[in-house]
Structure formats: structure tokens, C-alpha cells
Amino acid sequence: MSKLSLHISDWLNPELTYEFIARTRPPLIKVFGDAGLDDAKIREAKTHSPTSVFVGRMYFPEQGIERDEKTPLDTVFHYDAIADARHAFAQMRGIIEKTRGLVTIWEGYNEIPIDTDAPLTEREFQKARNYNAFTVEMARLMREDGLKYAAYSFSTGNPVHVELWDLLQDGLRASDFLALHEYIAPNEAFSEFNFSMCNRYRQIMARLSQDARKPILITECGVDYLGQQGFKGKIGAAKYLSMLGQYDAELIKDAYVIGATIYCYGINAPQWKTYDIGGDFAKALRDYIQNTPTPPFDNPLVETSPSAMQPAPGLARLAEALAWTQQARAKLAANDNAGARALLQEKIIPWFYASAPQHSSDLANAQAHTAARWYAEEATRQIEAGASDAAAKLLDTHVITWLASSGPHALGILSVEYPAQPRAKSKTAAAKSKRAPKKKTTAKTKRAAPKPKSK
């Protein structure tokens, strides 16, 4: 199903909101500010969709990281990231306790710009180091408190210079998720629309080292003209929904993107009224989500090998898939990397493709199934790179754990019968029967000038 969901700033129509959540069961819901972080309403919403995960953000009147390019350079180099993170966390303490057990993922500071379109100077490099150190400490504080942290929450197209991500990776390693904002940029007349800032996360993921690649939360998306004008009064609901659907079709391809929350559902602040997707638009969005089938996920970072797409012959039960994975893990422990790789490529990964629940209404478990398959593929790549310990950890943490859980049973995956394969008469005939690899999805390279917003 669709990855689109709600960014709730105010529960202006609770009954419609509950009905939307009950019928779409989104993987991710964003709640923001005093009105959005209403524990009673979040608790009620969770009764309608227990598997939905809430990510929260509180409003900070002041964000300690230097934002003004006119601030003396000395201030940038004497910023105390640890003290600032602890101060920010202390300010969040009250709302964290109020929503304990309801909001499990938190964002910190919002839309901190660390560079501009201009060539990089030492100021920008230091700001990246500052935000990295702040994020490491915030993630540590969150984890110690039993919570998960979504790092950075950068505005559309930021950082402008993708190489600054080299200095932001420790923050990602310490965090659980990467939060980003991605908006479609219209011209002033709303007659032309630039999608080049959408799916820019692919460039980011390609830049990051493997251990810094975290699942992505798009915690704001939609159409935005320079932080001043949303879709209302400019384009009709049908056109806006069509553009969101175009964006959604790309999100669906990337298993590591958990969801995208549209800014904004229910809002009282006058300056943001043109962004409000409540009322009739929410009903149209609800119907779109319910009627959007999910195609097979493709990871744009890696080519899917032809052998991984070949169904294995015969009948493979869930218990067998689990046993194969445990055998692969044991082979890694015995330094039989080739044997482990063969099991993954010839049995385990094809089993995941054959058992994929393409149209399941149990979205959380369907996505977990896809994620487990991706980690099996990633374990294969780690083996090929000589990182057998990393491969073993992926199998332990993500694949074996999922196969042994109640998730596959909830999806009805007890066994998978593969279609009968014709017997090849020769090696040449067998080679001709192999399926060609899918083309890699690439991100657009044309970029619009990013414009940070303040909310």
C-alpha cells in the first residue's frame, strides 16, 4: 500500500482522523506541537491501528545551533554540542513523559541549515561537525530513556552539498532513523512543478557508509512555495493528489523508506492554513491509499542479481526457510562463507520473493517481510565484501528474528509452492531461461534551490 500518511498539528476533526487511521493503517504518523501531541487522542488513534508508529516533535522557541551566517565565526567554533543536546532533551522531558508508550520515536531540532548554495567554507564544515555531535548526544539520551531517535530533520534539499554527509555519519550511526523533509516546488503561479528535490534521499544513501544507512522517515512532504504557500487556493484537490501519488510511486520502490507524512493535517496557525489537507482532501487521500497496490520493492542502491530472482523448485515451508537461514548462519560461524552465500542466493532470497504478500492489509508485517528480504540480500553483499561478521549480525538481528516471529503467520505465510520449472536440456538452454536483472532506479539530478522553512 501507499507510504503516505498524516502530519498532525491539530486534531481538528478527531472522528475523521480516527476513521482515516483505522482504514489506512499507516506505518507512520507524525504528531507535532502542543495540540498534535495530545496523549488522549493518540491513545484513541492507536486503538484503531495498533501497528502504526507515532513520531513526535515539540516546538523549540530557540534552537541552540547557530543559524545566522552573520554570527561571529568564533561562536560556531565554541558551540557546546553536548550541553545543547542535554538542554534540548530537558525541555522535551515533560512531553516525553506525557506520551510515554504512545510516541516512541522523536525528532529534535527542526530544519537546521548548515550550508547554502555558495562554495563551502570552514564555517559550514564546522556547523556539520556541530550538528553531528549534537545528534550523537541526543540519540544517546533517547536510547537511555527507552526511546528511538530520528536524526537531523533537514529541510528540502539540505544540506545543499552532499559531501557534508561525510561529517554527519556518526550522528546516523548513533540514531535509529534518518528524518528528512521533501517537497515538490511550484513556481509562484503554481503552473509548473519541480520534483527534483523529491527522493533526494537516494543520493544521501549512496553517499553514506553501510553502517550509517538508517531507515528513512519523510516527516514532511507535499507542495510548498518558499515556505509561504501550500496547495489550497492554487490547485485543485485532484491535481494535488495526483502529484502526491507520483511521489508515492517512487517511495514505494524503496523498502528502507518507512513512510512520508504530508504537511499538514489539521492546523490553526493562519500562516499554514493553505497547507491543510483535512476535510474532503483527507477523504480522497484515504480512498487513494486504500486503493493503491504495492508493487515489488526494488532497492535503487543495488542491482538485483538474476539468480536472486529465480524461484527454487518444489515446496518450501516457513520452517524450512528458517532452517536454511540458521544453516547459513552456522556456515558463517564455521568460516564457510561460500556455503552461506549459496544458501542465501539459491534458497532464502528466492523464498522471500515467492512469499511476498503483495496486497496484504497487514501493512506493518508486510513491510517487515520486505525488510527481512532486503537484509538477506544485504548479508549476501557483506559476504561478497569479506565482512562475514556483519553478514552474521544481519541474519541474527533481522532475518532469523523475523522468520521466528509471529509476523509470517499473521500474513498467512506457512508455505510457498513455486511454479514448476521446465528441465533445461543444456547449459545454453538454462542460461536463456534466466530472468534479466531489473534496471536500477536513479534519482533525478536537476536541483532546485532549497528553501528552509520555519514551523
C-alpha positions in Angstrom: 0.0 0.0 0.0 0.9 3.7 -0.1 3.5 5.1 2.1 1.7 8.5 2.5 0.3 9.4 5.9 -0.6 12.3 8.2 1.4 15.0 9.8 -1.0 16.0 12.6 -0.6 19.5 14.1 -4.1 19.6 15.5 -6.8 17.0 15.9 -9.5 19.4 14.5 -11.8 16.6 13.4 -10.9 13.6 15.6 -13.6 11.2 14.3 -12.4 11.7 10.7 -8.8 11.3 11.8 -9.6 8.0 13.7 -11.5 6.7 10.7 -8.7 7.6 8.3 -6.2 5.8 10.6 -8.4 2.8 11.0 -9.0 2.3 7.3 -5.4 3.1 6.1 -3.4 1.7 9.0 -0.4 3.9 8.1 3.1 2.6 9.2 4.0 6.1 10.4 2.1 9.1 11.8 3.7 12.4 12.8 2.4 14.4 15.7 3.7 17.9 16.4 3.3 20.7 18.9 1.1 21.0 22.0 -2.1 20.3 20.0 -0.8 17.4 18.0 0.9 15.7 21.0 -2.4 15.1 22.7 -1.9 11.9 24.6 -5.6 11.1 24.9 -6.2 11.4 21.1 -3.0 9.4 20.3 -4.1 6.7 22.6 -7.5 6.5 20.9 -5.9 6.5 17.5 -3.7 3.5 18.5 -6.8 1.5 19.3 -7.8 1.9 15.7 -4.4 0.9 14.3 -2.1 -0.7 16.9 0.7 -1.3 14.5 1.0 2.4 13.5 4.1 4.1 14.9 4.0 7.7 16.1 6.9 10.0 15.7 6.8 13.2 17.7 8.3 16.7 17.5 7.9 19.5 20.0 8.3 23.2 19.1 11.5 24.8 20.3 11.3 28.6 20.6 15.1 28.7 20.3 17.3 26.1 18.6 20.8 26.3 20.0 22.8 25.6 16.9 23.9 28.7 15.2 21.6 29.6 12.2 22.7 33.1 11.2 25.6 33.4 8.8 26.3 36.8 10.4 27.1 35.3 13.8 30.8 35.6 14.6 32.8 32.6 13.4 34.1 32.3 17.0 30.6 31.3 18.1 30.5 28.4 15.6 33.8 27.0 16.9 32.9 27.4 20.5 29.5 25.8 20.3 28.9 23.1 23.1 27.0 20.3 21.4 26.8 18.1 24.5 25.4 20.9 26.7 22.9 22.0 24.0 21.6 18.4 23.4 21.1 17.9 27.1 19.3 21.3 27.3 17.0 20.3 24.4 16.3 16.9 25.9 15.5 18.5 29.3 12.9 20.8 27.5 11.3 17.7 25.9 11.1 15.8 29.2 7.6 16.8 30.0 6.0 15.9 26.7 8.0 12.7 26.5 6.6 11.5 29.9 3.1 12.7 28.9 3.1 10.5 25.8 5.2 7.6 27.2 4.2 4.4 25.5 2.4 6.2 22.7 5.1 8.2 20.9 8.2 6.0 20.6 10.3 7.9 18.0 11.3 11.6 18.5 12.8 14.3 16.3 14.9 17.0 17.9 15.7 20.3 16.3 13.9 21.2 13.1 15.3 22.2 9.7 18.7 23.4 10.8 20.5 24.8 7.7 24.2 24.1 7.7 25.2 25.4 4.3 24.0 27.5 1.3 24.4 27.4 -2.4 27.7 29.2 -2.1 31.0 27.3 -2.1 31.8 25.6 1.2 33.9 27.4 3.8 35.3 26.2 7.2 32.1 27.7 8.8 29.9 25.1 7.0 32.2 22.2 7.8 32.2 23.2 11.5 28.4 23.5 11.5 28.1 20.0 10.2 30.5 18.7 12.9 28.4 20.6 15.5 25.1 19.1 14.4 26.7 15.7 14.2 27.9 15.9 17.8 24.6 17.3 18.9 22.8 14.3 17.2 25.1 11.7 18.8 24.3 13.0 22.3 20.6 13.3 21.6 20.4 9.8 20.3 22.3 8.5 23.4 19.9 10.3 25.7 16.9 9.0 23.9 18.1 5.4 23.9 18.9 5.6 27.6 15.3 6.6 28.1 14.0 3.7 26.1 13.1 5.8 23.1 14.2 5.9 19.5 15.7 9.0 17.7 15.2 10.2 14.2 18.2 12.3 13.2 18.6 15.7 11.6 15.1 16.6 10.1 16.7 18.6 7.4 14.5 20.9 5.2 14.1 20.2 1.5 17.4 19.8 -0.4 19.6 20.3 2.7 22.5 20.0 3.1 22.9 21.5 -0.3 26.4 20.0 -0.7 26.0 16.2 -0.4 29.7 15.9 0.7 28.7 17.3 4.1 27.1 14.0 4.9 30.6 12.7 5.4 30.7 14.7 8.6 27.2 13.7 9.7 27.6 10.0 9.8 28.4 9.5 13.5 25.0 11.0 14.2 23.3 8.5 12.0 25.3 5.6 13.5 24.1 6.6 16.9 20.4 7.2 15.8 17.7 4.8 14.8 16.3 6.7 11.8 17.1 9.5 9.4 14.3 12.1 9.2 14.1 14.3 6.1 11.7 16.7 4.5 10.9 16.6 0.8 8.7 19.0 -1.0 7.5 19.5 -4.6 8.5 23.0 -5.6 6.0 25.1 -7.6 6.5 28.4 -9.3 4.7 31.4 -7.9 1.7 30.8 -10.2 1.5 27.1 -9.3 1.6 26.3 -13.0 4.9 24.4 -13.1 6.2 21.9 -10.5 9.7 20.8 -9.8 10.1 17.3 -8.4 13.9 17.4 -8.3 14.1 17.6 -4.5 11.9 14.5 -4.1 13.7 11.2 -3.5 16.9 13.0 -2.9 17.4 10.6 -0.1 18.8 8.2 -2.7 21.8 10.4 -3.2 22.3 10.6 0.5 22.1 6.8 1.0 24.5 6.3 -1.9 27.0 8.7 -0.1 26.7 7.1 3.3 28.8 4.2 4.5 26.9 1.0 5.2 26.8 1.3 8.9 25.3 4.8 8.7 22.4 3.9 6.4 19.3 4.0 8.6 15.7 3.6 7.7 14.2 6.9 6.4 11.2 8.8 7.7 10.0 11.6 5.4 8.4 13.6 8.2 7.2 16.4 6.0 6.2 16.4 2.3 3.8 18.0 0.0 3.8 21.1 -2.2 5.4 24.3 -0.9 6.2 27.6 -2.4 9.2 29.1 -0.5 7.6 28.3 2.9 4.8 30.7 2.1 2.1 28.9 0.2 0.6 25.5 0.1 -1.8 23.9 -2.4 -5.1 25.5 -1.2 -6.3 28.3 -3.4 -3.8 27.4 -6.0 -4.5 23.9 -7.4 -7.5 21.6 -7.0 -7.5 18.5 -4.8 -7.4 16.1 -7.7 -4.3 17.6 -9.1 -2.6 17.7 -5.7 -3.5 14.1 -5.0 -2.1 13.1 -8.4 1.2 14.8 -7.7 1.4 13.1 -4.3 0.7 9.8 -6.0 3.6 10.4 -8.4 5.9 10.9 -5.4 4.4 7.9 -3.6 5.1 5.7 -6.5 8.8 6.4 -6.1 8.7 5.9 -2.3 7.1 2.5 -2.7 10.2 1.3 -4.6 12.4 1.8 -1.6 12.0 -0.6 1.3 14.2 1.5 3.6 11.7 4.4 3.5 9.1 3.7 6.2 6.6 6.4 5.4 6.0 10.0 4.4 3.8 12.4 6.4 2.1 15.1 4.4 2.3 18.6 5.9 -0.2 19.3 7.3 -3.3 17.7 8.6 -5.4 20.0 10.9 -3.8 23.3 11.7 -4.9 26.5 13.4 -1.9 28.7 12.6 -3.0 31.2 9.9 0.3 31.2 8.0 0.0 27.4 7.4 -3.8 27.2 6.5 -3.0 26.8 2.8 -1.2 23.5 3.6 -4.1 21.9 5.5 -5.1 18.5 4.0 -8.1 18.0 6.4 -11.7 17.5 5.4 -12.6 16.4 1.9 -9.0 16.1 0.8 -8.3 13.7 3.7 -11.2 11.6 2.5 -9.8 11.5 -1.1 -6.4 10.6 0.3 -7.8 7.8 2.4 -9.5 6.3 -0.6 -6.3 6.6 -2.7 -4.3 4.8 0.0 -6.8 2.0 0.3 -6.8 1.5 -3.5 -3.0 1.7 -4.1 -1.5 -1.7 -4.6 2.2 -2.2 -3.6 4.5 -3.5 -6.4 7.6 -5.4 -5.5 10.1 -3.3 -3.7 13.4 -2.5 -5.5 16.4 -1.1 -3.8 17.8 1.6 -6.0 21.3 1.3 -4.5 21.9 -2.2 -5.6 21.2 -4.2 -8.7 19.1 -7.3 -8.0 21.1 -10.3 -9.2 19.3 -12.6 -11.7 19.9 -15.6 -9.6 18.2 -14.0 -6.6 15.0 -13.7 -8.7 14.9 -17.3 -9.7 12.3 -19.3 -7.8 13.6 -22.5 -6.3 11.9 -25.7 -7.3 9.5 -27.6 -5.1 7.6 -26.7 -1.9 9.3 -24.5 0.7 7.6 -24.2 4.1 8.2 -21.4 6.6 10.1 -23.8 8.9 12.4 -24.7 6.0 13.1 -21.1 5.3 14.0 -20.5 8.9 16.2 -23.7 8.9 18.0 -22.6 5.8 18.8 -19.2 7.3 20.0 -20.8 10.5 22.2 -23.1 8.4 23.6 -20.1 6.6 24.4 -18.5 9.9 26.1 -21.7 11.1 28.2 -21.8 8.0 29.4 -18.3 8.6 30.4 -19.3 12.1 32.3 -22.1 10.6 34.0 -19.8 8.0 32.1 -21.5 5.2 31.3 -18.2 3.5 30.7 -19.7 0.1 28.2 -22.2 1.6 26.3 -19.4 3.4 26.2 -17.3 0.2 24.9 -20.2 -1.8 22.0 -20.8 0.7 21.1 -17.2 0.6 21.1 -16.8 -3.2 19.7 -20.2 -4.1 17.1 -20.8 -1.4 16.4 -18.0 1.1 16.2 -14.9 -1.1 14.0 -16.6 -3.7 11.7 -17.9 -0.9 11.2 -14.3 0.2 10.3 -13.1 -3.3 7.9 -16.0 -3.8 6.2 -15.5 -0.4 6.0 -11.7 -0.7 2.5 -10.6 0.5 1.9 -8.1 -2.4 -1.6 -6.9 -1.3 -1.8 -7.7 2.4 -3.9 -5.4 4.6 -1.4 -6.1 7.4 1.0 -3.3 6.3 3.3 -3.4 9.2 4.1 -7.2 8.8 4.2 -6.9 5.0 6.8 -4.2 5.3 8.7 -6.3 7.9 8.7 -9.2 5.5 10.2 -7.0 2.7 12.8 -5.6 5.1 13.9 -9.1 6.1 14.3 -10.0 2.5 16.4 -6.8 1.9 18.6 -7.7 4.9 19.1 -11.2 3.5 20.3 -9.6 0.2 22.5 -7.2 2.2 24.0 -10.2 4.1 25.0 -11.7 0.7 26.7 -8.4 -0.3 28.5 -8.3 3.0 29.8 -11.9 2.5 31.0 -10.9 -1.0 32.8 -7.9 0.5 34.5 -10.2 3.0 32.5 -8.9 6.0 31.2 -12.2 7.3 30.7 -10.9 10.9 28.5 -8.1 9.6 26.5 -10.6 7.5 26.0 -12.9 10.5 24.8 -9.9 12.6 22.3 -9.0 9.9 20.9 -12.6 9.8 20.7 -12.8 13.6 19.1 -9.4 14.1 16.8 -9.0 11.0 16.2 -12.3 9.2 16.1 -15.1 11.7 14.3 -12.9 14.2 11.6 -12.1 11.7 11.2 -15.7 10.4 10.9 -17.0 14.0 8.4 -14.3 15.0 4.6 -14.3 14.7 4.8 -12.0 11.7 4.8 -14.6 8.9 2.0 -16.4 10.5 0.0 -13.2 10.7 0.5 -12.8 7.0 -0.6 -16.4 6.4 2.9 -17.4 5.2 3.1 -21.1 6.2 4.4 -22.5 3.0 5.1 -21.4 -0.6 4.7 -23.6 -3.7 6.9 -22.5 -6.5 5.7 -22.9 -10.1 7.1 -26.0 -11.8 10.3 -25.2 -13.8 10.9 -26.8 -17.2 14.0 -29.0 -17.2 16.8 -27.4 -19.2 18.3 -29.7 -21.9 21.6 -28.0 -21.9 23.6 -25.3 -20.2 22.8 -23.0 -23.1 19.1 -23.5 -22.7 19.3 -23.0 -18.9 21.2 -19.7 -19.5 18.5 -18.4 -21.9 15.8 -19.1 -19.3 17.3 -16.8 -16.7 15.4 -13.6 -16.0 17.2 -10.4 -16.8 18.1 -8.1 -13.9 15.9 -5.1 -13.3 17.2 -1.7 -14.2 18.5 0.4 -11.3 16.3 3.3 -10.4 18.2 6.6 -10.4 17.5 9.8 -8.7 16.9 13.0 -10.7 19.9 15.2 -10.9 18.3 18.6 -11.6 18.0 20.5 -8.4 16.0 23.5 -7.3 17.5 26.0 -4.8 16.4 24.6 -1.4 14.5 26.9 0.8 14.4 26.1 4.6 11.1 26.7 6.4 10.4 27.5 10.0 7.4 26.0 11.7 
